[in-house]
Amino acid sequence: MGALKLLKQRRSKTIYSLEARFHWTTTMPYKEIDFSGVRTHSAAERASKVNTTVEGRPPWPGMGFADFLDCLPKVLKADELKEVARAMVKAKQVGKPVLVMLGGHVVKTGLSPILADLAAKGFISHFASNGSAAVHDAELALCGQTSEDVAAHLDDGSFGMAADTAAMINGAARRAAAGQEGFGEAVGALLVEGKVPHLERALLGRAFQLKIPYTLHVALGTDIVHQHPSADGAAIGAASLRDFRILAATVSRLGQGGVVLNLGSAVIMPEVFLKALALCRNLGHDVKDFITANFDMIQHYRPRVNVVERPVLKGGKGYALTGHHELMIPLLAATVYTLEQSQ
């Protein structure tokens, strides 16, 4: 008997013995539910969340931005973007703060000129950032470039060792600690006084010229300037704490129409903002009924709970809009300008 035939016979006997042991059957079907009693209704009479009036319209060549906004579907984030922009326009009209908090990546994606223009037109009344945003903004103002190749410079220890950057930021910390200026204010003043070549696009310099706060909220050891002998921990701490108090003064006025935008800060600014809000409410300020929004490429935990959710539990509304900064922030700015013009 051939080996293949013998193998088939053994397999057949094995299957038969298993069927006998476990009483398998191929003739008993599984029970199916009976559909005959299902109740139905008309889709036309049913309450629905979406109808044809909210659908988007196709764009056309040469259309204006106002037409583009009108062509967007009137749902979800398209509507929320317009609601945030509308809140910024209204805050400007009634004299309420628009606080913009940001991380370094926002500056590195080329958005300082757009944010500076919003401030110059009265739509931003306070900038607040971590240390990295100030480092990148100052470097762009000083020399027109920033964001070194970390991997290339880390191996030989040259990463972060730019002397001119450290001299500017650490000098501002000492100046602020020794006088009455805020940390960010001192950086802006040094940029303006130094007549740096790229001043007009610098958030720190423009904020100083516009006489609006730019506050710096620094975690020691997180910025390249802390690697230098010129770093003075006492001065950095004192300057940053003064800026926290300046930030809290702005937060105290947010109630009944202010706006808070968090642009790309995943940890530091959401935490700082939450503490400032708690302080203001502890002191009796009625900080409620304001708008918050988090713009980022992904929605992190702290911005979600510390910016979008917790601060507006007593009144107001929080928004989370996800997308690349280099697209979303220019889109927001254009929406703000268009909505103000349409009023």
N, C-alpha and C positions, 0 to 999 in steps of 0.2 A: 504494500500500500504506500502510495506517495506521501511525502511529508506534508504537503499542502492539504491533501484530503484528510489525513489524520488530524491535523490542526483544526480543520472545520468541524470534524465530528466532536472533538473535545470541547470546542467552544459551544456547540449546540447543546451538549449534555450539561455544561455549566449553566447556561441560560435557563434550561428546563428545570434544573435543580433549584435555582434561585426563585423561579416563578412558583414552584411547588411550595417552597419554604415560606415565602412571603405572600402567597395567594394573589399575585399580580393578575390583573385582568385588562384586556384592551377593549372590552365591550361595554363597560359602565361609564357614561359621560359625566362630566362635572355639571352641577346644577347651575342653570342660568336664570337671571332675574327676568321677570315678566314685565315688559314695557307697556302693556295694554292699558294700564291705569294711569299713565303719565298725564298730568294737567299742563296745558299749554296756554300761551297768550300771544298777543300781537306785538312785534317789536316796535311798531309805530305808536302803540299806546303805552309802552313801557317807559318808565323814567330812565333816562340815559345821561351819561356824563359828557358825551361828545356829540356834536351835531355839525352840520355842514357850515354853519356860520363861523366856527372857530378854525376852519381849515386854512392853511397857508395858500398864497397865490404865487404863481410862477413869476420870478423876476424877469426883467427885460433889459436889453443893452442900454447903457446910459442912464439908468434910473438913478434918482437922488437917494440920499440916505433916509430921508423921511419916508419915501415910498418903500424902501427896503424894510424899514421897521413895520410899516403897515402891512407888508406882505407876509410877515412871520406868522406862523400859527399862533392863535391866541390861547395858548395852553402852557402849563408847566414853566420851564426855565425861560422861555421867550417872554412870557408875561412877567416873571419875577425880575428879570433884568430891567425891564421898563419900570417896575415898581420901585426898585432900588434907585434907579436914576431919577425917578419922579420925587423920591424922598430927598435926594440931594438938592434938587432944584428948590423944593419947598423949604428945606433947612436954610438955604441961602436967603430966600425971600423973608423968612421970619427971624433971621439972625441966630439960628441954633448951630452948635458946632457940628462939623463933619470931620471926624477923627479918622485918619488913615494910618493903619499900622502895617508894617511891611517887613519882610525878610530880605536877605541879600540877593536871592535869585531874581527878585523883581527888578532890581537895579541892573543885574548882569544881563537881563534879557532886553535891555535898551529902553526901559520905560520911564526913566527919570524925566526926560523932556515933556512927556505927556502928562505926568503927575504934576510937574512944575507949572504947566500951562493951566491945568484945572485949578491949582491954587491961585495963580495970578488972576483968574477969572472969578474968584470968590467961591468956588465949589469945594475947596478943602481948606479948613481953618487950623489944622494941627496934623503934623506928621509925627509918628513915633516908630522907632525901629530898634532892632537888635544891633549889636556892634558891627556885624558883617556888612549890613546895608550901608552904614556910614563909611566903612573902609572902602568898599567898592565905589561909592559915590565920590568920595574924596580923591581916590586915585584917578577916576575918570576926569574930574575937574582939574587935577594937577597935571596929568600927563596924557590924557586922552585914551588910556587903556587900563584894563584891570583883568582879574581872573587868570592868575598864572597857572601853568601846567603843574599841578601838585605832584603827580606821579614822577615827572621828570626831575623835580627839584627836591623831592623828599629824601632820595637815596643819599645825596651828599650833604644834607642838612641845610641847604640854601632856601628851602621853602619858607615863605613868610618873612624873609629877612630884608625887606625893602626899607631902607633907612629913612627915606623921605616920607613914606606913609606913616611910619611910627613916630617920627618927629612931629608931624601934623596932629595926629590923634592924641598922642600922649601929652603933647604940649597943650592941647585944648583942655585936657582933663586937669592939668595943673592950674591953668588959667581960670577955669571955672571954679575949682575948689578954693582958689585964693581970693576970688572976688564974688560977684553977685550974679554972674551969668549961669545959664544952664549949660550942660555938657554939649548938646547939639548946637546950641546958640554960639558957643565959643568956637566950635569947628567952623560953622558958617561964617563967623566974623573973620577968622583967620583966612578963609578962602577969599572973602571979599577984600580984606585989607591987603592980601598978597597979590591981588589982581591976577589970579590964576588964568591960564589961557582958555579954559573950557567952563567958565563960571556959569554962563547962561543956562546950561543944561543940568546944573547941579542942584539937587533938592536942598541940600544943606545951605548952599549959598543963596538960592532963591528964597528960601524960607526966611533967612536973615534979612534979605532985602525987602521982603514983603511984610516983615514984622509979625510973622506968625510962628508959633512954637514948632521946633523940631526937637523932640526929646529922644535921648539915647538911653537904652536900658540894657546894660552890659552884664554878662556873666563872665567873671574873671577866668581867664584861660581859654576862652573860646575864640578869641580874635588874634590875628597874626601880630598885632602890635604889642600883645602881652609877652611876646618872646624876647623883647628888646630890653636892654639895660635902662632905657628911659621910662619904662613902665613903672608907675607909682601906684601901688594898690590902694593906698589911702586916698589919693587924689581921684582915682577912677571911681572908687566907691562913693566918695562924697559927691562927686559931680553927677553920677548916675542916680543917687538918692534924691538930689535936688530935682532932677528931671522927673523922677517918680512923683514928687509933690506937684510939679507943674502939670503933669499928665492928670493927676487926680483933680486939679482945679478945673480942667476941661471936662472931665467925666462928670463932675458935679453939676454941670449945666446942660447935660444931654437930655434931660427929661422933657417930655412934651414936644418931640419933634426932631431931636438930634439923630445923627447917623454915625455908625461905627463900621468901618470896612477893615477886614483883616486880609491882607494880600500876601499870602505865601509864607507866613510865619507859623510854623507847626507847633512850637512849644513856648518860647519866651514871651512873645507879645500876648497870646491868649492868657497866660498865667499872670503877667503883669496887669493886664486889663481887669481881670477878675478881682485881684487884690485892691486895685484902685476903686473899683465899683463898691466893694464891700466897705472900704474906708469911708467913701462918700455917704453911703446909706447909714453907716454907724454914726456919722456926724449930723444926721438929720436931713440930708439933701434928698429931695423927692425925685430920684432918678428912675423913672419908668416911662412907658409909652414912647419908646424910641426904636429905631430900626438898626439891626445889625446884619452884616453879610460877610460870609467867608468865601473868598475867591482863591481857588488853588487847583493844582493839577489832579490831586486826589484829596478826599476829605479825611483829615486826620482826627483822632479822638479829641484832643484838647481844643482845637478851633470849633469843633462841633458842639461840645458841651459848654465851653467857657465863653464862646462868642455867640453862637447861633441859638442855643437853647436856654441855659440858666439865666443869663442877664435879662431876658424878656419874659420870664415867668410872671412877673408882677404887672406886665403890660407892654405892648409893643409886638414886634414880629422879627423873626430871624430867618435869613435866607442862606442857602448853600449853593453856590454856582461853581461847577467843575469845568475846568478847561485850562489850556496853556495861557500863561500870563500875557505873552506877546500877542495873543488874539483877544482875550477877554477884556483886558484893561483898555486897549484902544476902542473896543466895541462899547464898553461902558461910557467912556469919555464922549464918543460920538453921539451916543444915545442921550446923555445929559444935555449936550449943546442943542441937539435937535428938539428935545422936549421943551427946553426953555424958550427956544425961538418960536415954537408953535403956540405958546400961551398968549 
